[in-house]
Amino acid sequence: MPAHLRAFSLRTLLLTALLLSSAAGHANTTGYFQHLQTFHLAPQKSLGDFYMYNAMEGDQRYARMIDASRQQARDGLNKLANLADVGAARLQTQLQQQWQLYDGELTTLMAALQKQGYTDLQPVADLAARNRQLLTTAQALYDALQRMDDSAISAQMAATRELSVLMQSIAVNYAARSASVGASFSGDSSERPIEELVADFSARLTALRKQPGNSVAINTTLDGVATKWRYIEGSLRNYNEKSVPFLVNKYSDSIIRSLTDVDAIYAKSGSPS
């Protein structure tokens, strides 16, 4: 083979290898974002379901939901192992340690509730504080992943996932009030009042529904989210008038499932940022 052809072939092989390496790295980061989203939601849901478990006097439905959330959190964390970035890997290790502490405290509280029928307020406050710590570290890891690859997920996917996390925060906040432990026991790391969280969700949902590139499938699913949201929005805004924790818990779970479907559609469509 002539020298110039050999040189051309070598350049082509090198370019192909670089492109494949870049694509693989992009795919890995996209997967890491998904696993982190799974983790981000799971501890919050476990806390909200613990409040429901407390309020409903040890109803085993909520015990099963808590166990499912704990397993999801473990799975999400395990899939975040072996991060190439040193800073991100350090945060993942920190998150693992914080999760183990939270999980242990949750186990202790559930055992106490089952044995004596009630829990002291201070351990519950400690659990909520531990939950907020988890969310703060999870957000720091999210920021680190973005620095690794800021094009791994689209703006629409990010907005949808943030909306899911916000819905879970609202559900935890409402459950905390309904369980008579107070708003300071909620899992929202920003510690914003529930009225502000509700207004924020409404505004973000409206903005997402107005995205010009939305497909029919996305709009249909978001219409369903809006219908469910309207059904509980009044109760959330007027939480002091009539408490409906079972209803809010049920509909918030359904809203988050629908938003997960929207996220998947955005991912398949390769929605631009």
C-alpha positions in Angstrom: 0.0 0.0 0.0 1.4 3.4 -0.9 2.6 5.6 2.0 -0.1 8.3 1.5 -2.8 5.6 1.6 -1.3 4.1 4.8 -1.3 7.5 6.4 -4.9 8.2 5.3 -6.0 4.8 6.7 -4.2 5.5 10.0 -5.8 8.9 10.4 -9.2 7.4 9.6 -8.7 4.7 12.2 -7.6 7.2 14.8 -10.6 9.5 14.1 -13.0 6.6 14.3 -11.5 5.5 17.6 -11.9 9.0 19.0 -15.5 9.3 17.8 -16.3 5.9 19.3 -14.6 6.8 22.6 -16.5 10.1 22.8 -19.9 8.4 22.0 -19.2 5.8 24.7 -18.3 8.5 27.3 -21.5 10.4 26.3 -23.6 7.3 26.8 -22.0 6.6 30.1 -22.7 10.1 31.4 -26.3 9.9 30.2 -26.7 6.6 32.1 -25.2 8.2 35.2 -27.7 11.0 35.1 -30.5 8.5 34.9 -29.2 6.5 37.9 -28.8 9.6 39.9 -32.3 10.7 39.1 -33.5 7.3 40.4 -31.5 7.8 43.6 -32.6 11.4 44.0 -36.3 10.4 44.1 -36.0 7.2 46.2 -34.8 8.6 49.6 -37.4 11.4 49.4 -40.1 9.0 48.7 -39.0 6.7 51.5 -39.2 9.7 53.9 -42.7 10.7 52.7 -43.9 7.1 53.0 -42.4 6.8 56.5 -44.6 9.8 57.5 -47.6 8.0 56.0 -46.6 4.8 57.8 -46.5 6.8 61.0 -49.8 8.7 60.4 -51.6 5.5 59.3 -50.4 3.6 62.4 -48.1 1.2 60.8 -50.1 0.4 57.6 -48.0 -2.3 55.9 -48.7 -0.8 52.4 -46.3 2.0 53.3 -43.8 -0.4 54.8 -43.7 -2.2 51.5 -43.4 1.2 49.6 -40.5 2.2 51.9 -38.7 -1.1 51.2 -39.2 -0.6 47.5 -37.7 2.9 47.6 -34.7 1.7 49.7 -34.0 -0.9 47.1 -34.2 1.6 44.3 -31.8 3.9 46.1 -29.3 1.1 46.6 -29.6 0.1 42.9 -29.1 3.7 41.8 -26.1 4.1 44.0 -24.5 0.9 42.9 -24.8 1.9 39.2 -23.0 5.2 40.0 -19.9 3.3 40.9 -16.6 3.6 39.0 -17.0 7.3 38.0 -14.0 8.4 35.9 -14.0 12.0 37.3 -12.2 12.1 40.7 -14.5 14.8 42.1 -17.6 12.9 41.0 -16.3 9.6 42.4 -15.6 11.3 45.8 -19.1 12.6 45.9 -20.5 9.2 45.0 -18.5 7.7 48.0 -19.8 10.4 50.2 -23.4 9.8 49.0 -23.0 6.1 49.7 -21.8 6.8 53.3 -24.7 9.2 53.9 -27.2 6.8 52.5 -26.0 4.0 54.8 -26.5 6.3 57.8 -29.9 7.4 56.7 -31.0 3.8 55.9 -29.9 2.7 59.4 -31.8 5.5 61.1 -34.9 4.7 59.0 -34.6 1.0 60.0 -34.4 2.0 63.7 -37.4 4.3 63.5 -39.6 1.8 61.8 -38.7 -0.8 64.4 -39.5 1.6 67.2 -42.8 2.5 65.6 -43.8 -1.1 65.2 -42.8 -2.0 68.7 -44.2 0.9 70.7 -46.7 2.5 68.3 -45.0 5.9 68.2 -41.7 7.6 67.6 -40.0 10.4 69.4 -39.7 13.7 67.5 -36.0 14.2 67.8 -35.0 11.0 65.9 -37.5 11.9 63.2 -36.0 15.4 62.9 -32.6 13.8 62.6 -33.9 11.5 59.8 -35.2 14.5 57.9 -31.9 16.3 58.3 -30.1 13.3 57.1 -32.4 13.2 54.1 -31.7 16.9 53.3 -28.0 16.1 53.5 -28.4 13.3 50.9 -30.3 15.6 48.5 -27.6 18.3 48.8 -24.8 15.8 48.0 -26.9 14.3 45.2 -27.3 17.8 43.7 -23.5 18.4 44.0 -22.9 15.1 42.1 -25.4 16.2 39.4 -23.4 19.4 39.0 -20.2 17.4 38.7 -21.7 15.1 36.0 -22.8 18.2 34.1 -19.2 19.5 34.2 -18.1 16.1 32.8 -20.6 16.3 29.9 -23.1 19.2 29.7 -24.8 17.8 26.6 -25.6 14.3 28.0 -29.3 15.3 28.6 -31.4 17.9 26.9 -32.8 21.0 28.6 -36.3 19.4 28.3 -35.2 16.2 30.0 -33.5 18.2 32.8 -36.7 20.3 33.3 -38.8 17.1 33.4 -36.6 15.5 36.0 -36.5 18.6 38.2 -40.3 18.7 38.1 -40.4 15.1 39.3 -38.0 15.9 42.2 -40.1 19.0 43.0 -43.3 16.9 43.1 -41.7 14.5 45.5 -40.6 17.4 47.7 -44.2 18.7 47.8 -45.5 15.2 48.7 -43.0 14.8 51.5 -43.7 18.3 52.9 -47.5 17.6 52.9 -47.0 14.2 54.5 -44.9 15.7 57.2 -47.6 18.2 58.1 -50.3 15.5 58.0 -48.3 13.3 60.3 -48.1 16.3 62.7 -44.3 16.5 62.7 -44.3 19.9 60.9 -42.8 21.4 57.8 -39.3 21.5 59.3 -39.3 17.7 59.0 -39.8 17.7 55.2 -37.2 16.4 52.8 -37.0 19.6 50.7 -33.3 20.7 50.9 -34.3 24.3 50.1 -36.7 24.3 53.1 -39.1 26.5 51.2 -42.7 26.9 52.4 -45.2 24.5 50.7 -47.1 27.4 49.1 -43.9 28.4 47.3 -43.2 24.8 46.2 -46.8 24.5 44.8 -46.5 27.8 42.9 -43.2 26.7 41.5 -44.5 23.4 40.3 -47.5 25.1 38.5 -45.2 27.5 36.7 -42.7 24.8 35.7 -45.4 22.5 34.4 -46.9 25.3 32.4 -43.5 26.1 30.9 -42.9 22.5 30.0 -46.3 22.2 28.3 -45.5 25.2 26.2 -42.3 23.8 24.7 -42.6 24.3 20.9 -41.0 21.0 20.0 -43.2 18.8 22.1 -44.6 15.7 20.3 -48.3 14.6 20.5 -47.3 11.9 22.9 -45.5 14.3 25.2 -48.4 16.8 25.1 -50.9 14.1 25.8 -49.0 12.8 28.8 -48.4 16.3 30.2 -52.1 17.0 29.8 -52.7 14.0 32.0 -50.2 15.4 34.5 -52.0 18.7 34.5 -55.3 17.0 35.2 -53.9 15.1 38.2 -52.1 18.2 39.5 -55.3 20.3 39.4 -57.0 17.5 41.4 -54.6 18.0 44.4 -53.4 21.6 43.9 -56.3 23.1 46.0 -55.6 20.7 48.9 -51.9 21.5 48.7 -52.5 25.2 48.8 -55.1 24.9 51.6 -53.2 22.3 53.6 -54.5 23.7 57.0 -58.2 23.3 56.1 -58.6 19.6 55.3 -55.8 17.1 55.3 -56.0 14.4 52.5 -52.5 12.7 52.8 -53.6 9.5 51.2 -54.9 11.3 48.1 -51.8 13.5 47.8 -49.5 10.5 48.2 -51.4 8.5 45.5 -51.6 11.3 42.9 -48.0 12.5 43.4 -46.8 9.0 42.7 -48.9 8.9 39.6 -47.6 12.3 38.5 -44.0 11.3 38.9 -44.6 8.1 36.9 -46.1 10.2 34.1 -43.2 12.6 34.2 -40.8 9.6 33.9 -42.7 8.6 30.8 -42.3 12.1 29.4 -38.5 12.0 30.2 -38.2 8.7 28.3 -40.0 10.2 25.2 -37.7 13.2 25.2 -34.7 10.8 25.5 -35.9 8.7 22.5 -36.6 11.8 20.4 -33.1 13.3 21.0 -34.8 16.5 22.0 -32.3 19.4 21.4 -31.2 21.7 24.3 
